[in-house]
């Protein structure tokens, strides 16, 4: 309290003097008046205190007035001092809290500043490190570029030498190409001259090709039908030429076509296929086995005719002697006339004979074919049941095949071939001679 009084301004001191004068006047008044004034003054001090707590001058004035009032009223000194002390402690705590908040905010800002400065330092250090590495890589690249430039200079010299050699070889190739192109142009002119004279000669060459192919079909494959068709196609090509000088060739070609048409038209492949079909039927043919004869029925009745006295006597004799003799009948299984092995062997022999005949037909060997068919006939008669319908039909089919004549006589050469070849060679020789001239 003494500290607060020493710090009062002169205006506050004047006010305190006025209050002391008023207190002196009140002492002379009645006790009732003193009590009323004391209560009113205390109320005024309490009203002024919460409305203007931030003004230190008014606070001190109110504090001094309350003090003087408290000293003038001896009954309530402790209550007034306690109220003033609580207010002071309240403002003191407020100031301490504000100070602590300010200190905490400052410490927090200092920590943020330290962290930011540390981050900036780390970023600058990383940037410096990357700059150093980039500088080292740039120096390395510069050295590599210098080395590559040196090697490129050396390679440039080698390439220049190779370029000179290539230019020399290119020049020689160009000269050779010019010579070749000149020769090609000459050949093209000759070919145009040759082809322009007789374009129909291509048909003549095509007819020669067809005649050659017909000969291959006839002598290698024995295909008479295809060979005839090829000769007829060559004949139509020569007819399209309409050249009177080719009439002898066309006559010879007509003779060859007529000779092929007069050949035996029987197809050997059809005979071979028929024999193959008969091979599959061999297993179904019945074989010849032993047949047990049927027992004859004996009539034991005596007739009344005198002419049958012999038969009647024989019947009476058998009837009289029937009780004098006794016999037993013993039956057993009849063994087959052929064993299973012999049956299999007979069928396989017949198959082999037919297969050999099939091969002979494809080879157009009529002698071997007839021998094979004759062997098959002998096996049928010897081992198979010729009374069965299947065997009879098989034998008839084999007889028809035996009577089929497939023998053919092929010409050794077509009459038209040498004539046509001579005409083609003469025309080619004449054209090349004219082209050279």
SULWO-V829255 format. One record per backbone hydrogen bond with DSSP energy under -1.0 kcal/mol. NH is the residue of the N-H (numbers start at 0). CO is the residue of the C=O. Records with the same first field share a line. If there is no record, write none. Layout:
NH: CO / CO
This chain:
4: 0
5: 1
6: 2
7: 4
12: 8
13: 9
14: 10
15: 11
16: 12
17: 13
18: 14
19: 15
20: 16
21: 17
22: 18
23: 19
24: 20
25: 21
26: 22
33: 29
34: 30
35: 31
36: 32
37: 33
38: 34
39: 35
40: 36
41: 37
42: 38
43: 39
44: 40
45: 41
46: 42
47: 43
48: 44
49: 45
51: 47
58: 54
59: 55
60: 56
61: 57
62: 58
63: 59
64: 60
65: 61
66: 62
67: 63
68: 64
69: 65
70: 66
71: 67
72: 68
80: 76
81: 77
82: 78
83: 79
84: 80
85: 81
86: 82
87: 83
88: 84
89: 85
90: 86
91: 87
92: 88
93: 89
94: 90
95: 91
96: 92
97: 93
98: 94
99: 95
100: 96
101: 97
102: 98
103: 99
104: 100
105: 101
106: 102
107: 103
108: 104
109: 105
110: 106
111: 107
112: 108
113: 109
114: 110
115: 111
116: 112
117: 113
118: 114
119: 115
120: 116
121: 117
122: 118
123: 119
124: 120
125: 121
126: 122
127: 123
128: 124
129: 125
130: 126
131: 127
132: 128
133: 129
134: 130
135: 131
136: 132
137: 133
138: 134
139: 135
140: 136
141: 137
142: 138
143: 139
144: 140
145: 141
146: 142
147: 143
148: 144
149: 145
150: 146
151: 147
152: 148
153: 149
154: 150
155: 151
156: 152
157: 153
158: 154
159: 155
160: 156
161: 157
162: 158
163: 159
164: 160
165: 161
166: 162
167: 163
168: 164
169: 165
170: 166
171: 167
172: 168
173: 169
174: 170
175: 171
176: 172
177: 173
178: 174
179: 175
180: 176
181: 177
182: 178
183: 179
184: 180
185: 181
186: 182
187: 183
188: 184
189: 185
190: 186
191: 187
192: 188
193: 189
194: 190
195: 191
197: 193
200: 197
201: 198
204: 200
205: 201
206: 202
207: 203
208: 204
209: 205
210: 206
211: 207
212: 208
213: 209
214: 210
215: 211
216: 212
217: 213
218: 214
219: 215
222: 216
223: 221
226: 222
227: 223
228: 224
229: 225
230: 226
231: 227
232: 228
233: 229
234: 230
235: 231
236: 232
237: 233
238: 234
239: 235
240: 236
245: 242
246: 243
249: 245
250: 246
251: 247
252: 248
253: 249
254: 250
255: 251
256: 252
257: 253
258: 254
259: 255
260: 256
261: 257
262: 259
270: 266
271: 267
272: 268
273: 269
274: 270
275: 271
276: 272
277: 273
278: 274
279: 275
284: 281
287: 382
308: 305
311: 307
312: 308
313: 309
314: 310
315: 311
316: 312
317: 313
318: 314
319: 315
320: 316
342: 338
343: 339
344: 340
345: 341
346: 342
347: 343
348: 344
349: 345
350: 346
351: 347
352: 348
353: 349
354: 350
355: 351
356: 352
357: 353
358: 354
359: 355
360: 356
361: 357
362: 358
363: 360
364: 359
368: 364
369: 365
370: 366
371: 367
372: 368
373: 369
374: 370
375: 371
376: 372
377: 373
378: 374
379: 375
380: 376
381: 377
382: 378
383: 379
384: 285
385: 383
387: 384
391: 387
392: 388
393: 389
394: 390
395: 391
396: 392
397: 393
398: 394
399: 395
400: 396
401: 397
402: 398
419: 415
420: 416
421: 417
422: 418
423: 419
424: 420
425: 421
426: 422
427: 423
428: 424
429: 425
430: 426
431: 427
432: 428
433: 429
434: 430
435: 431
436: 432
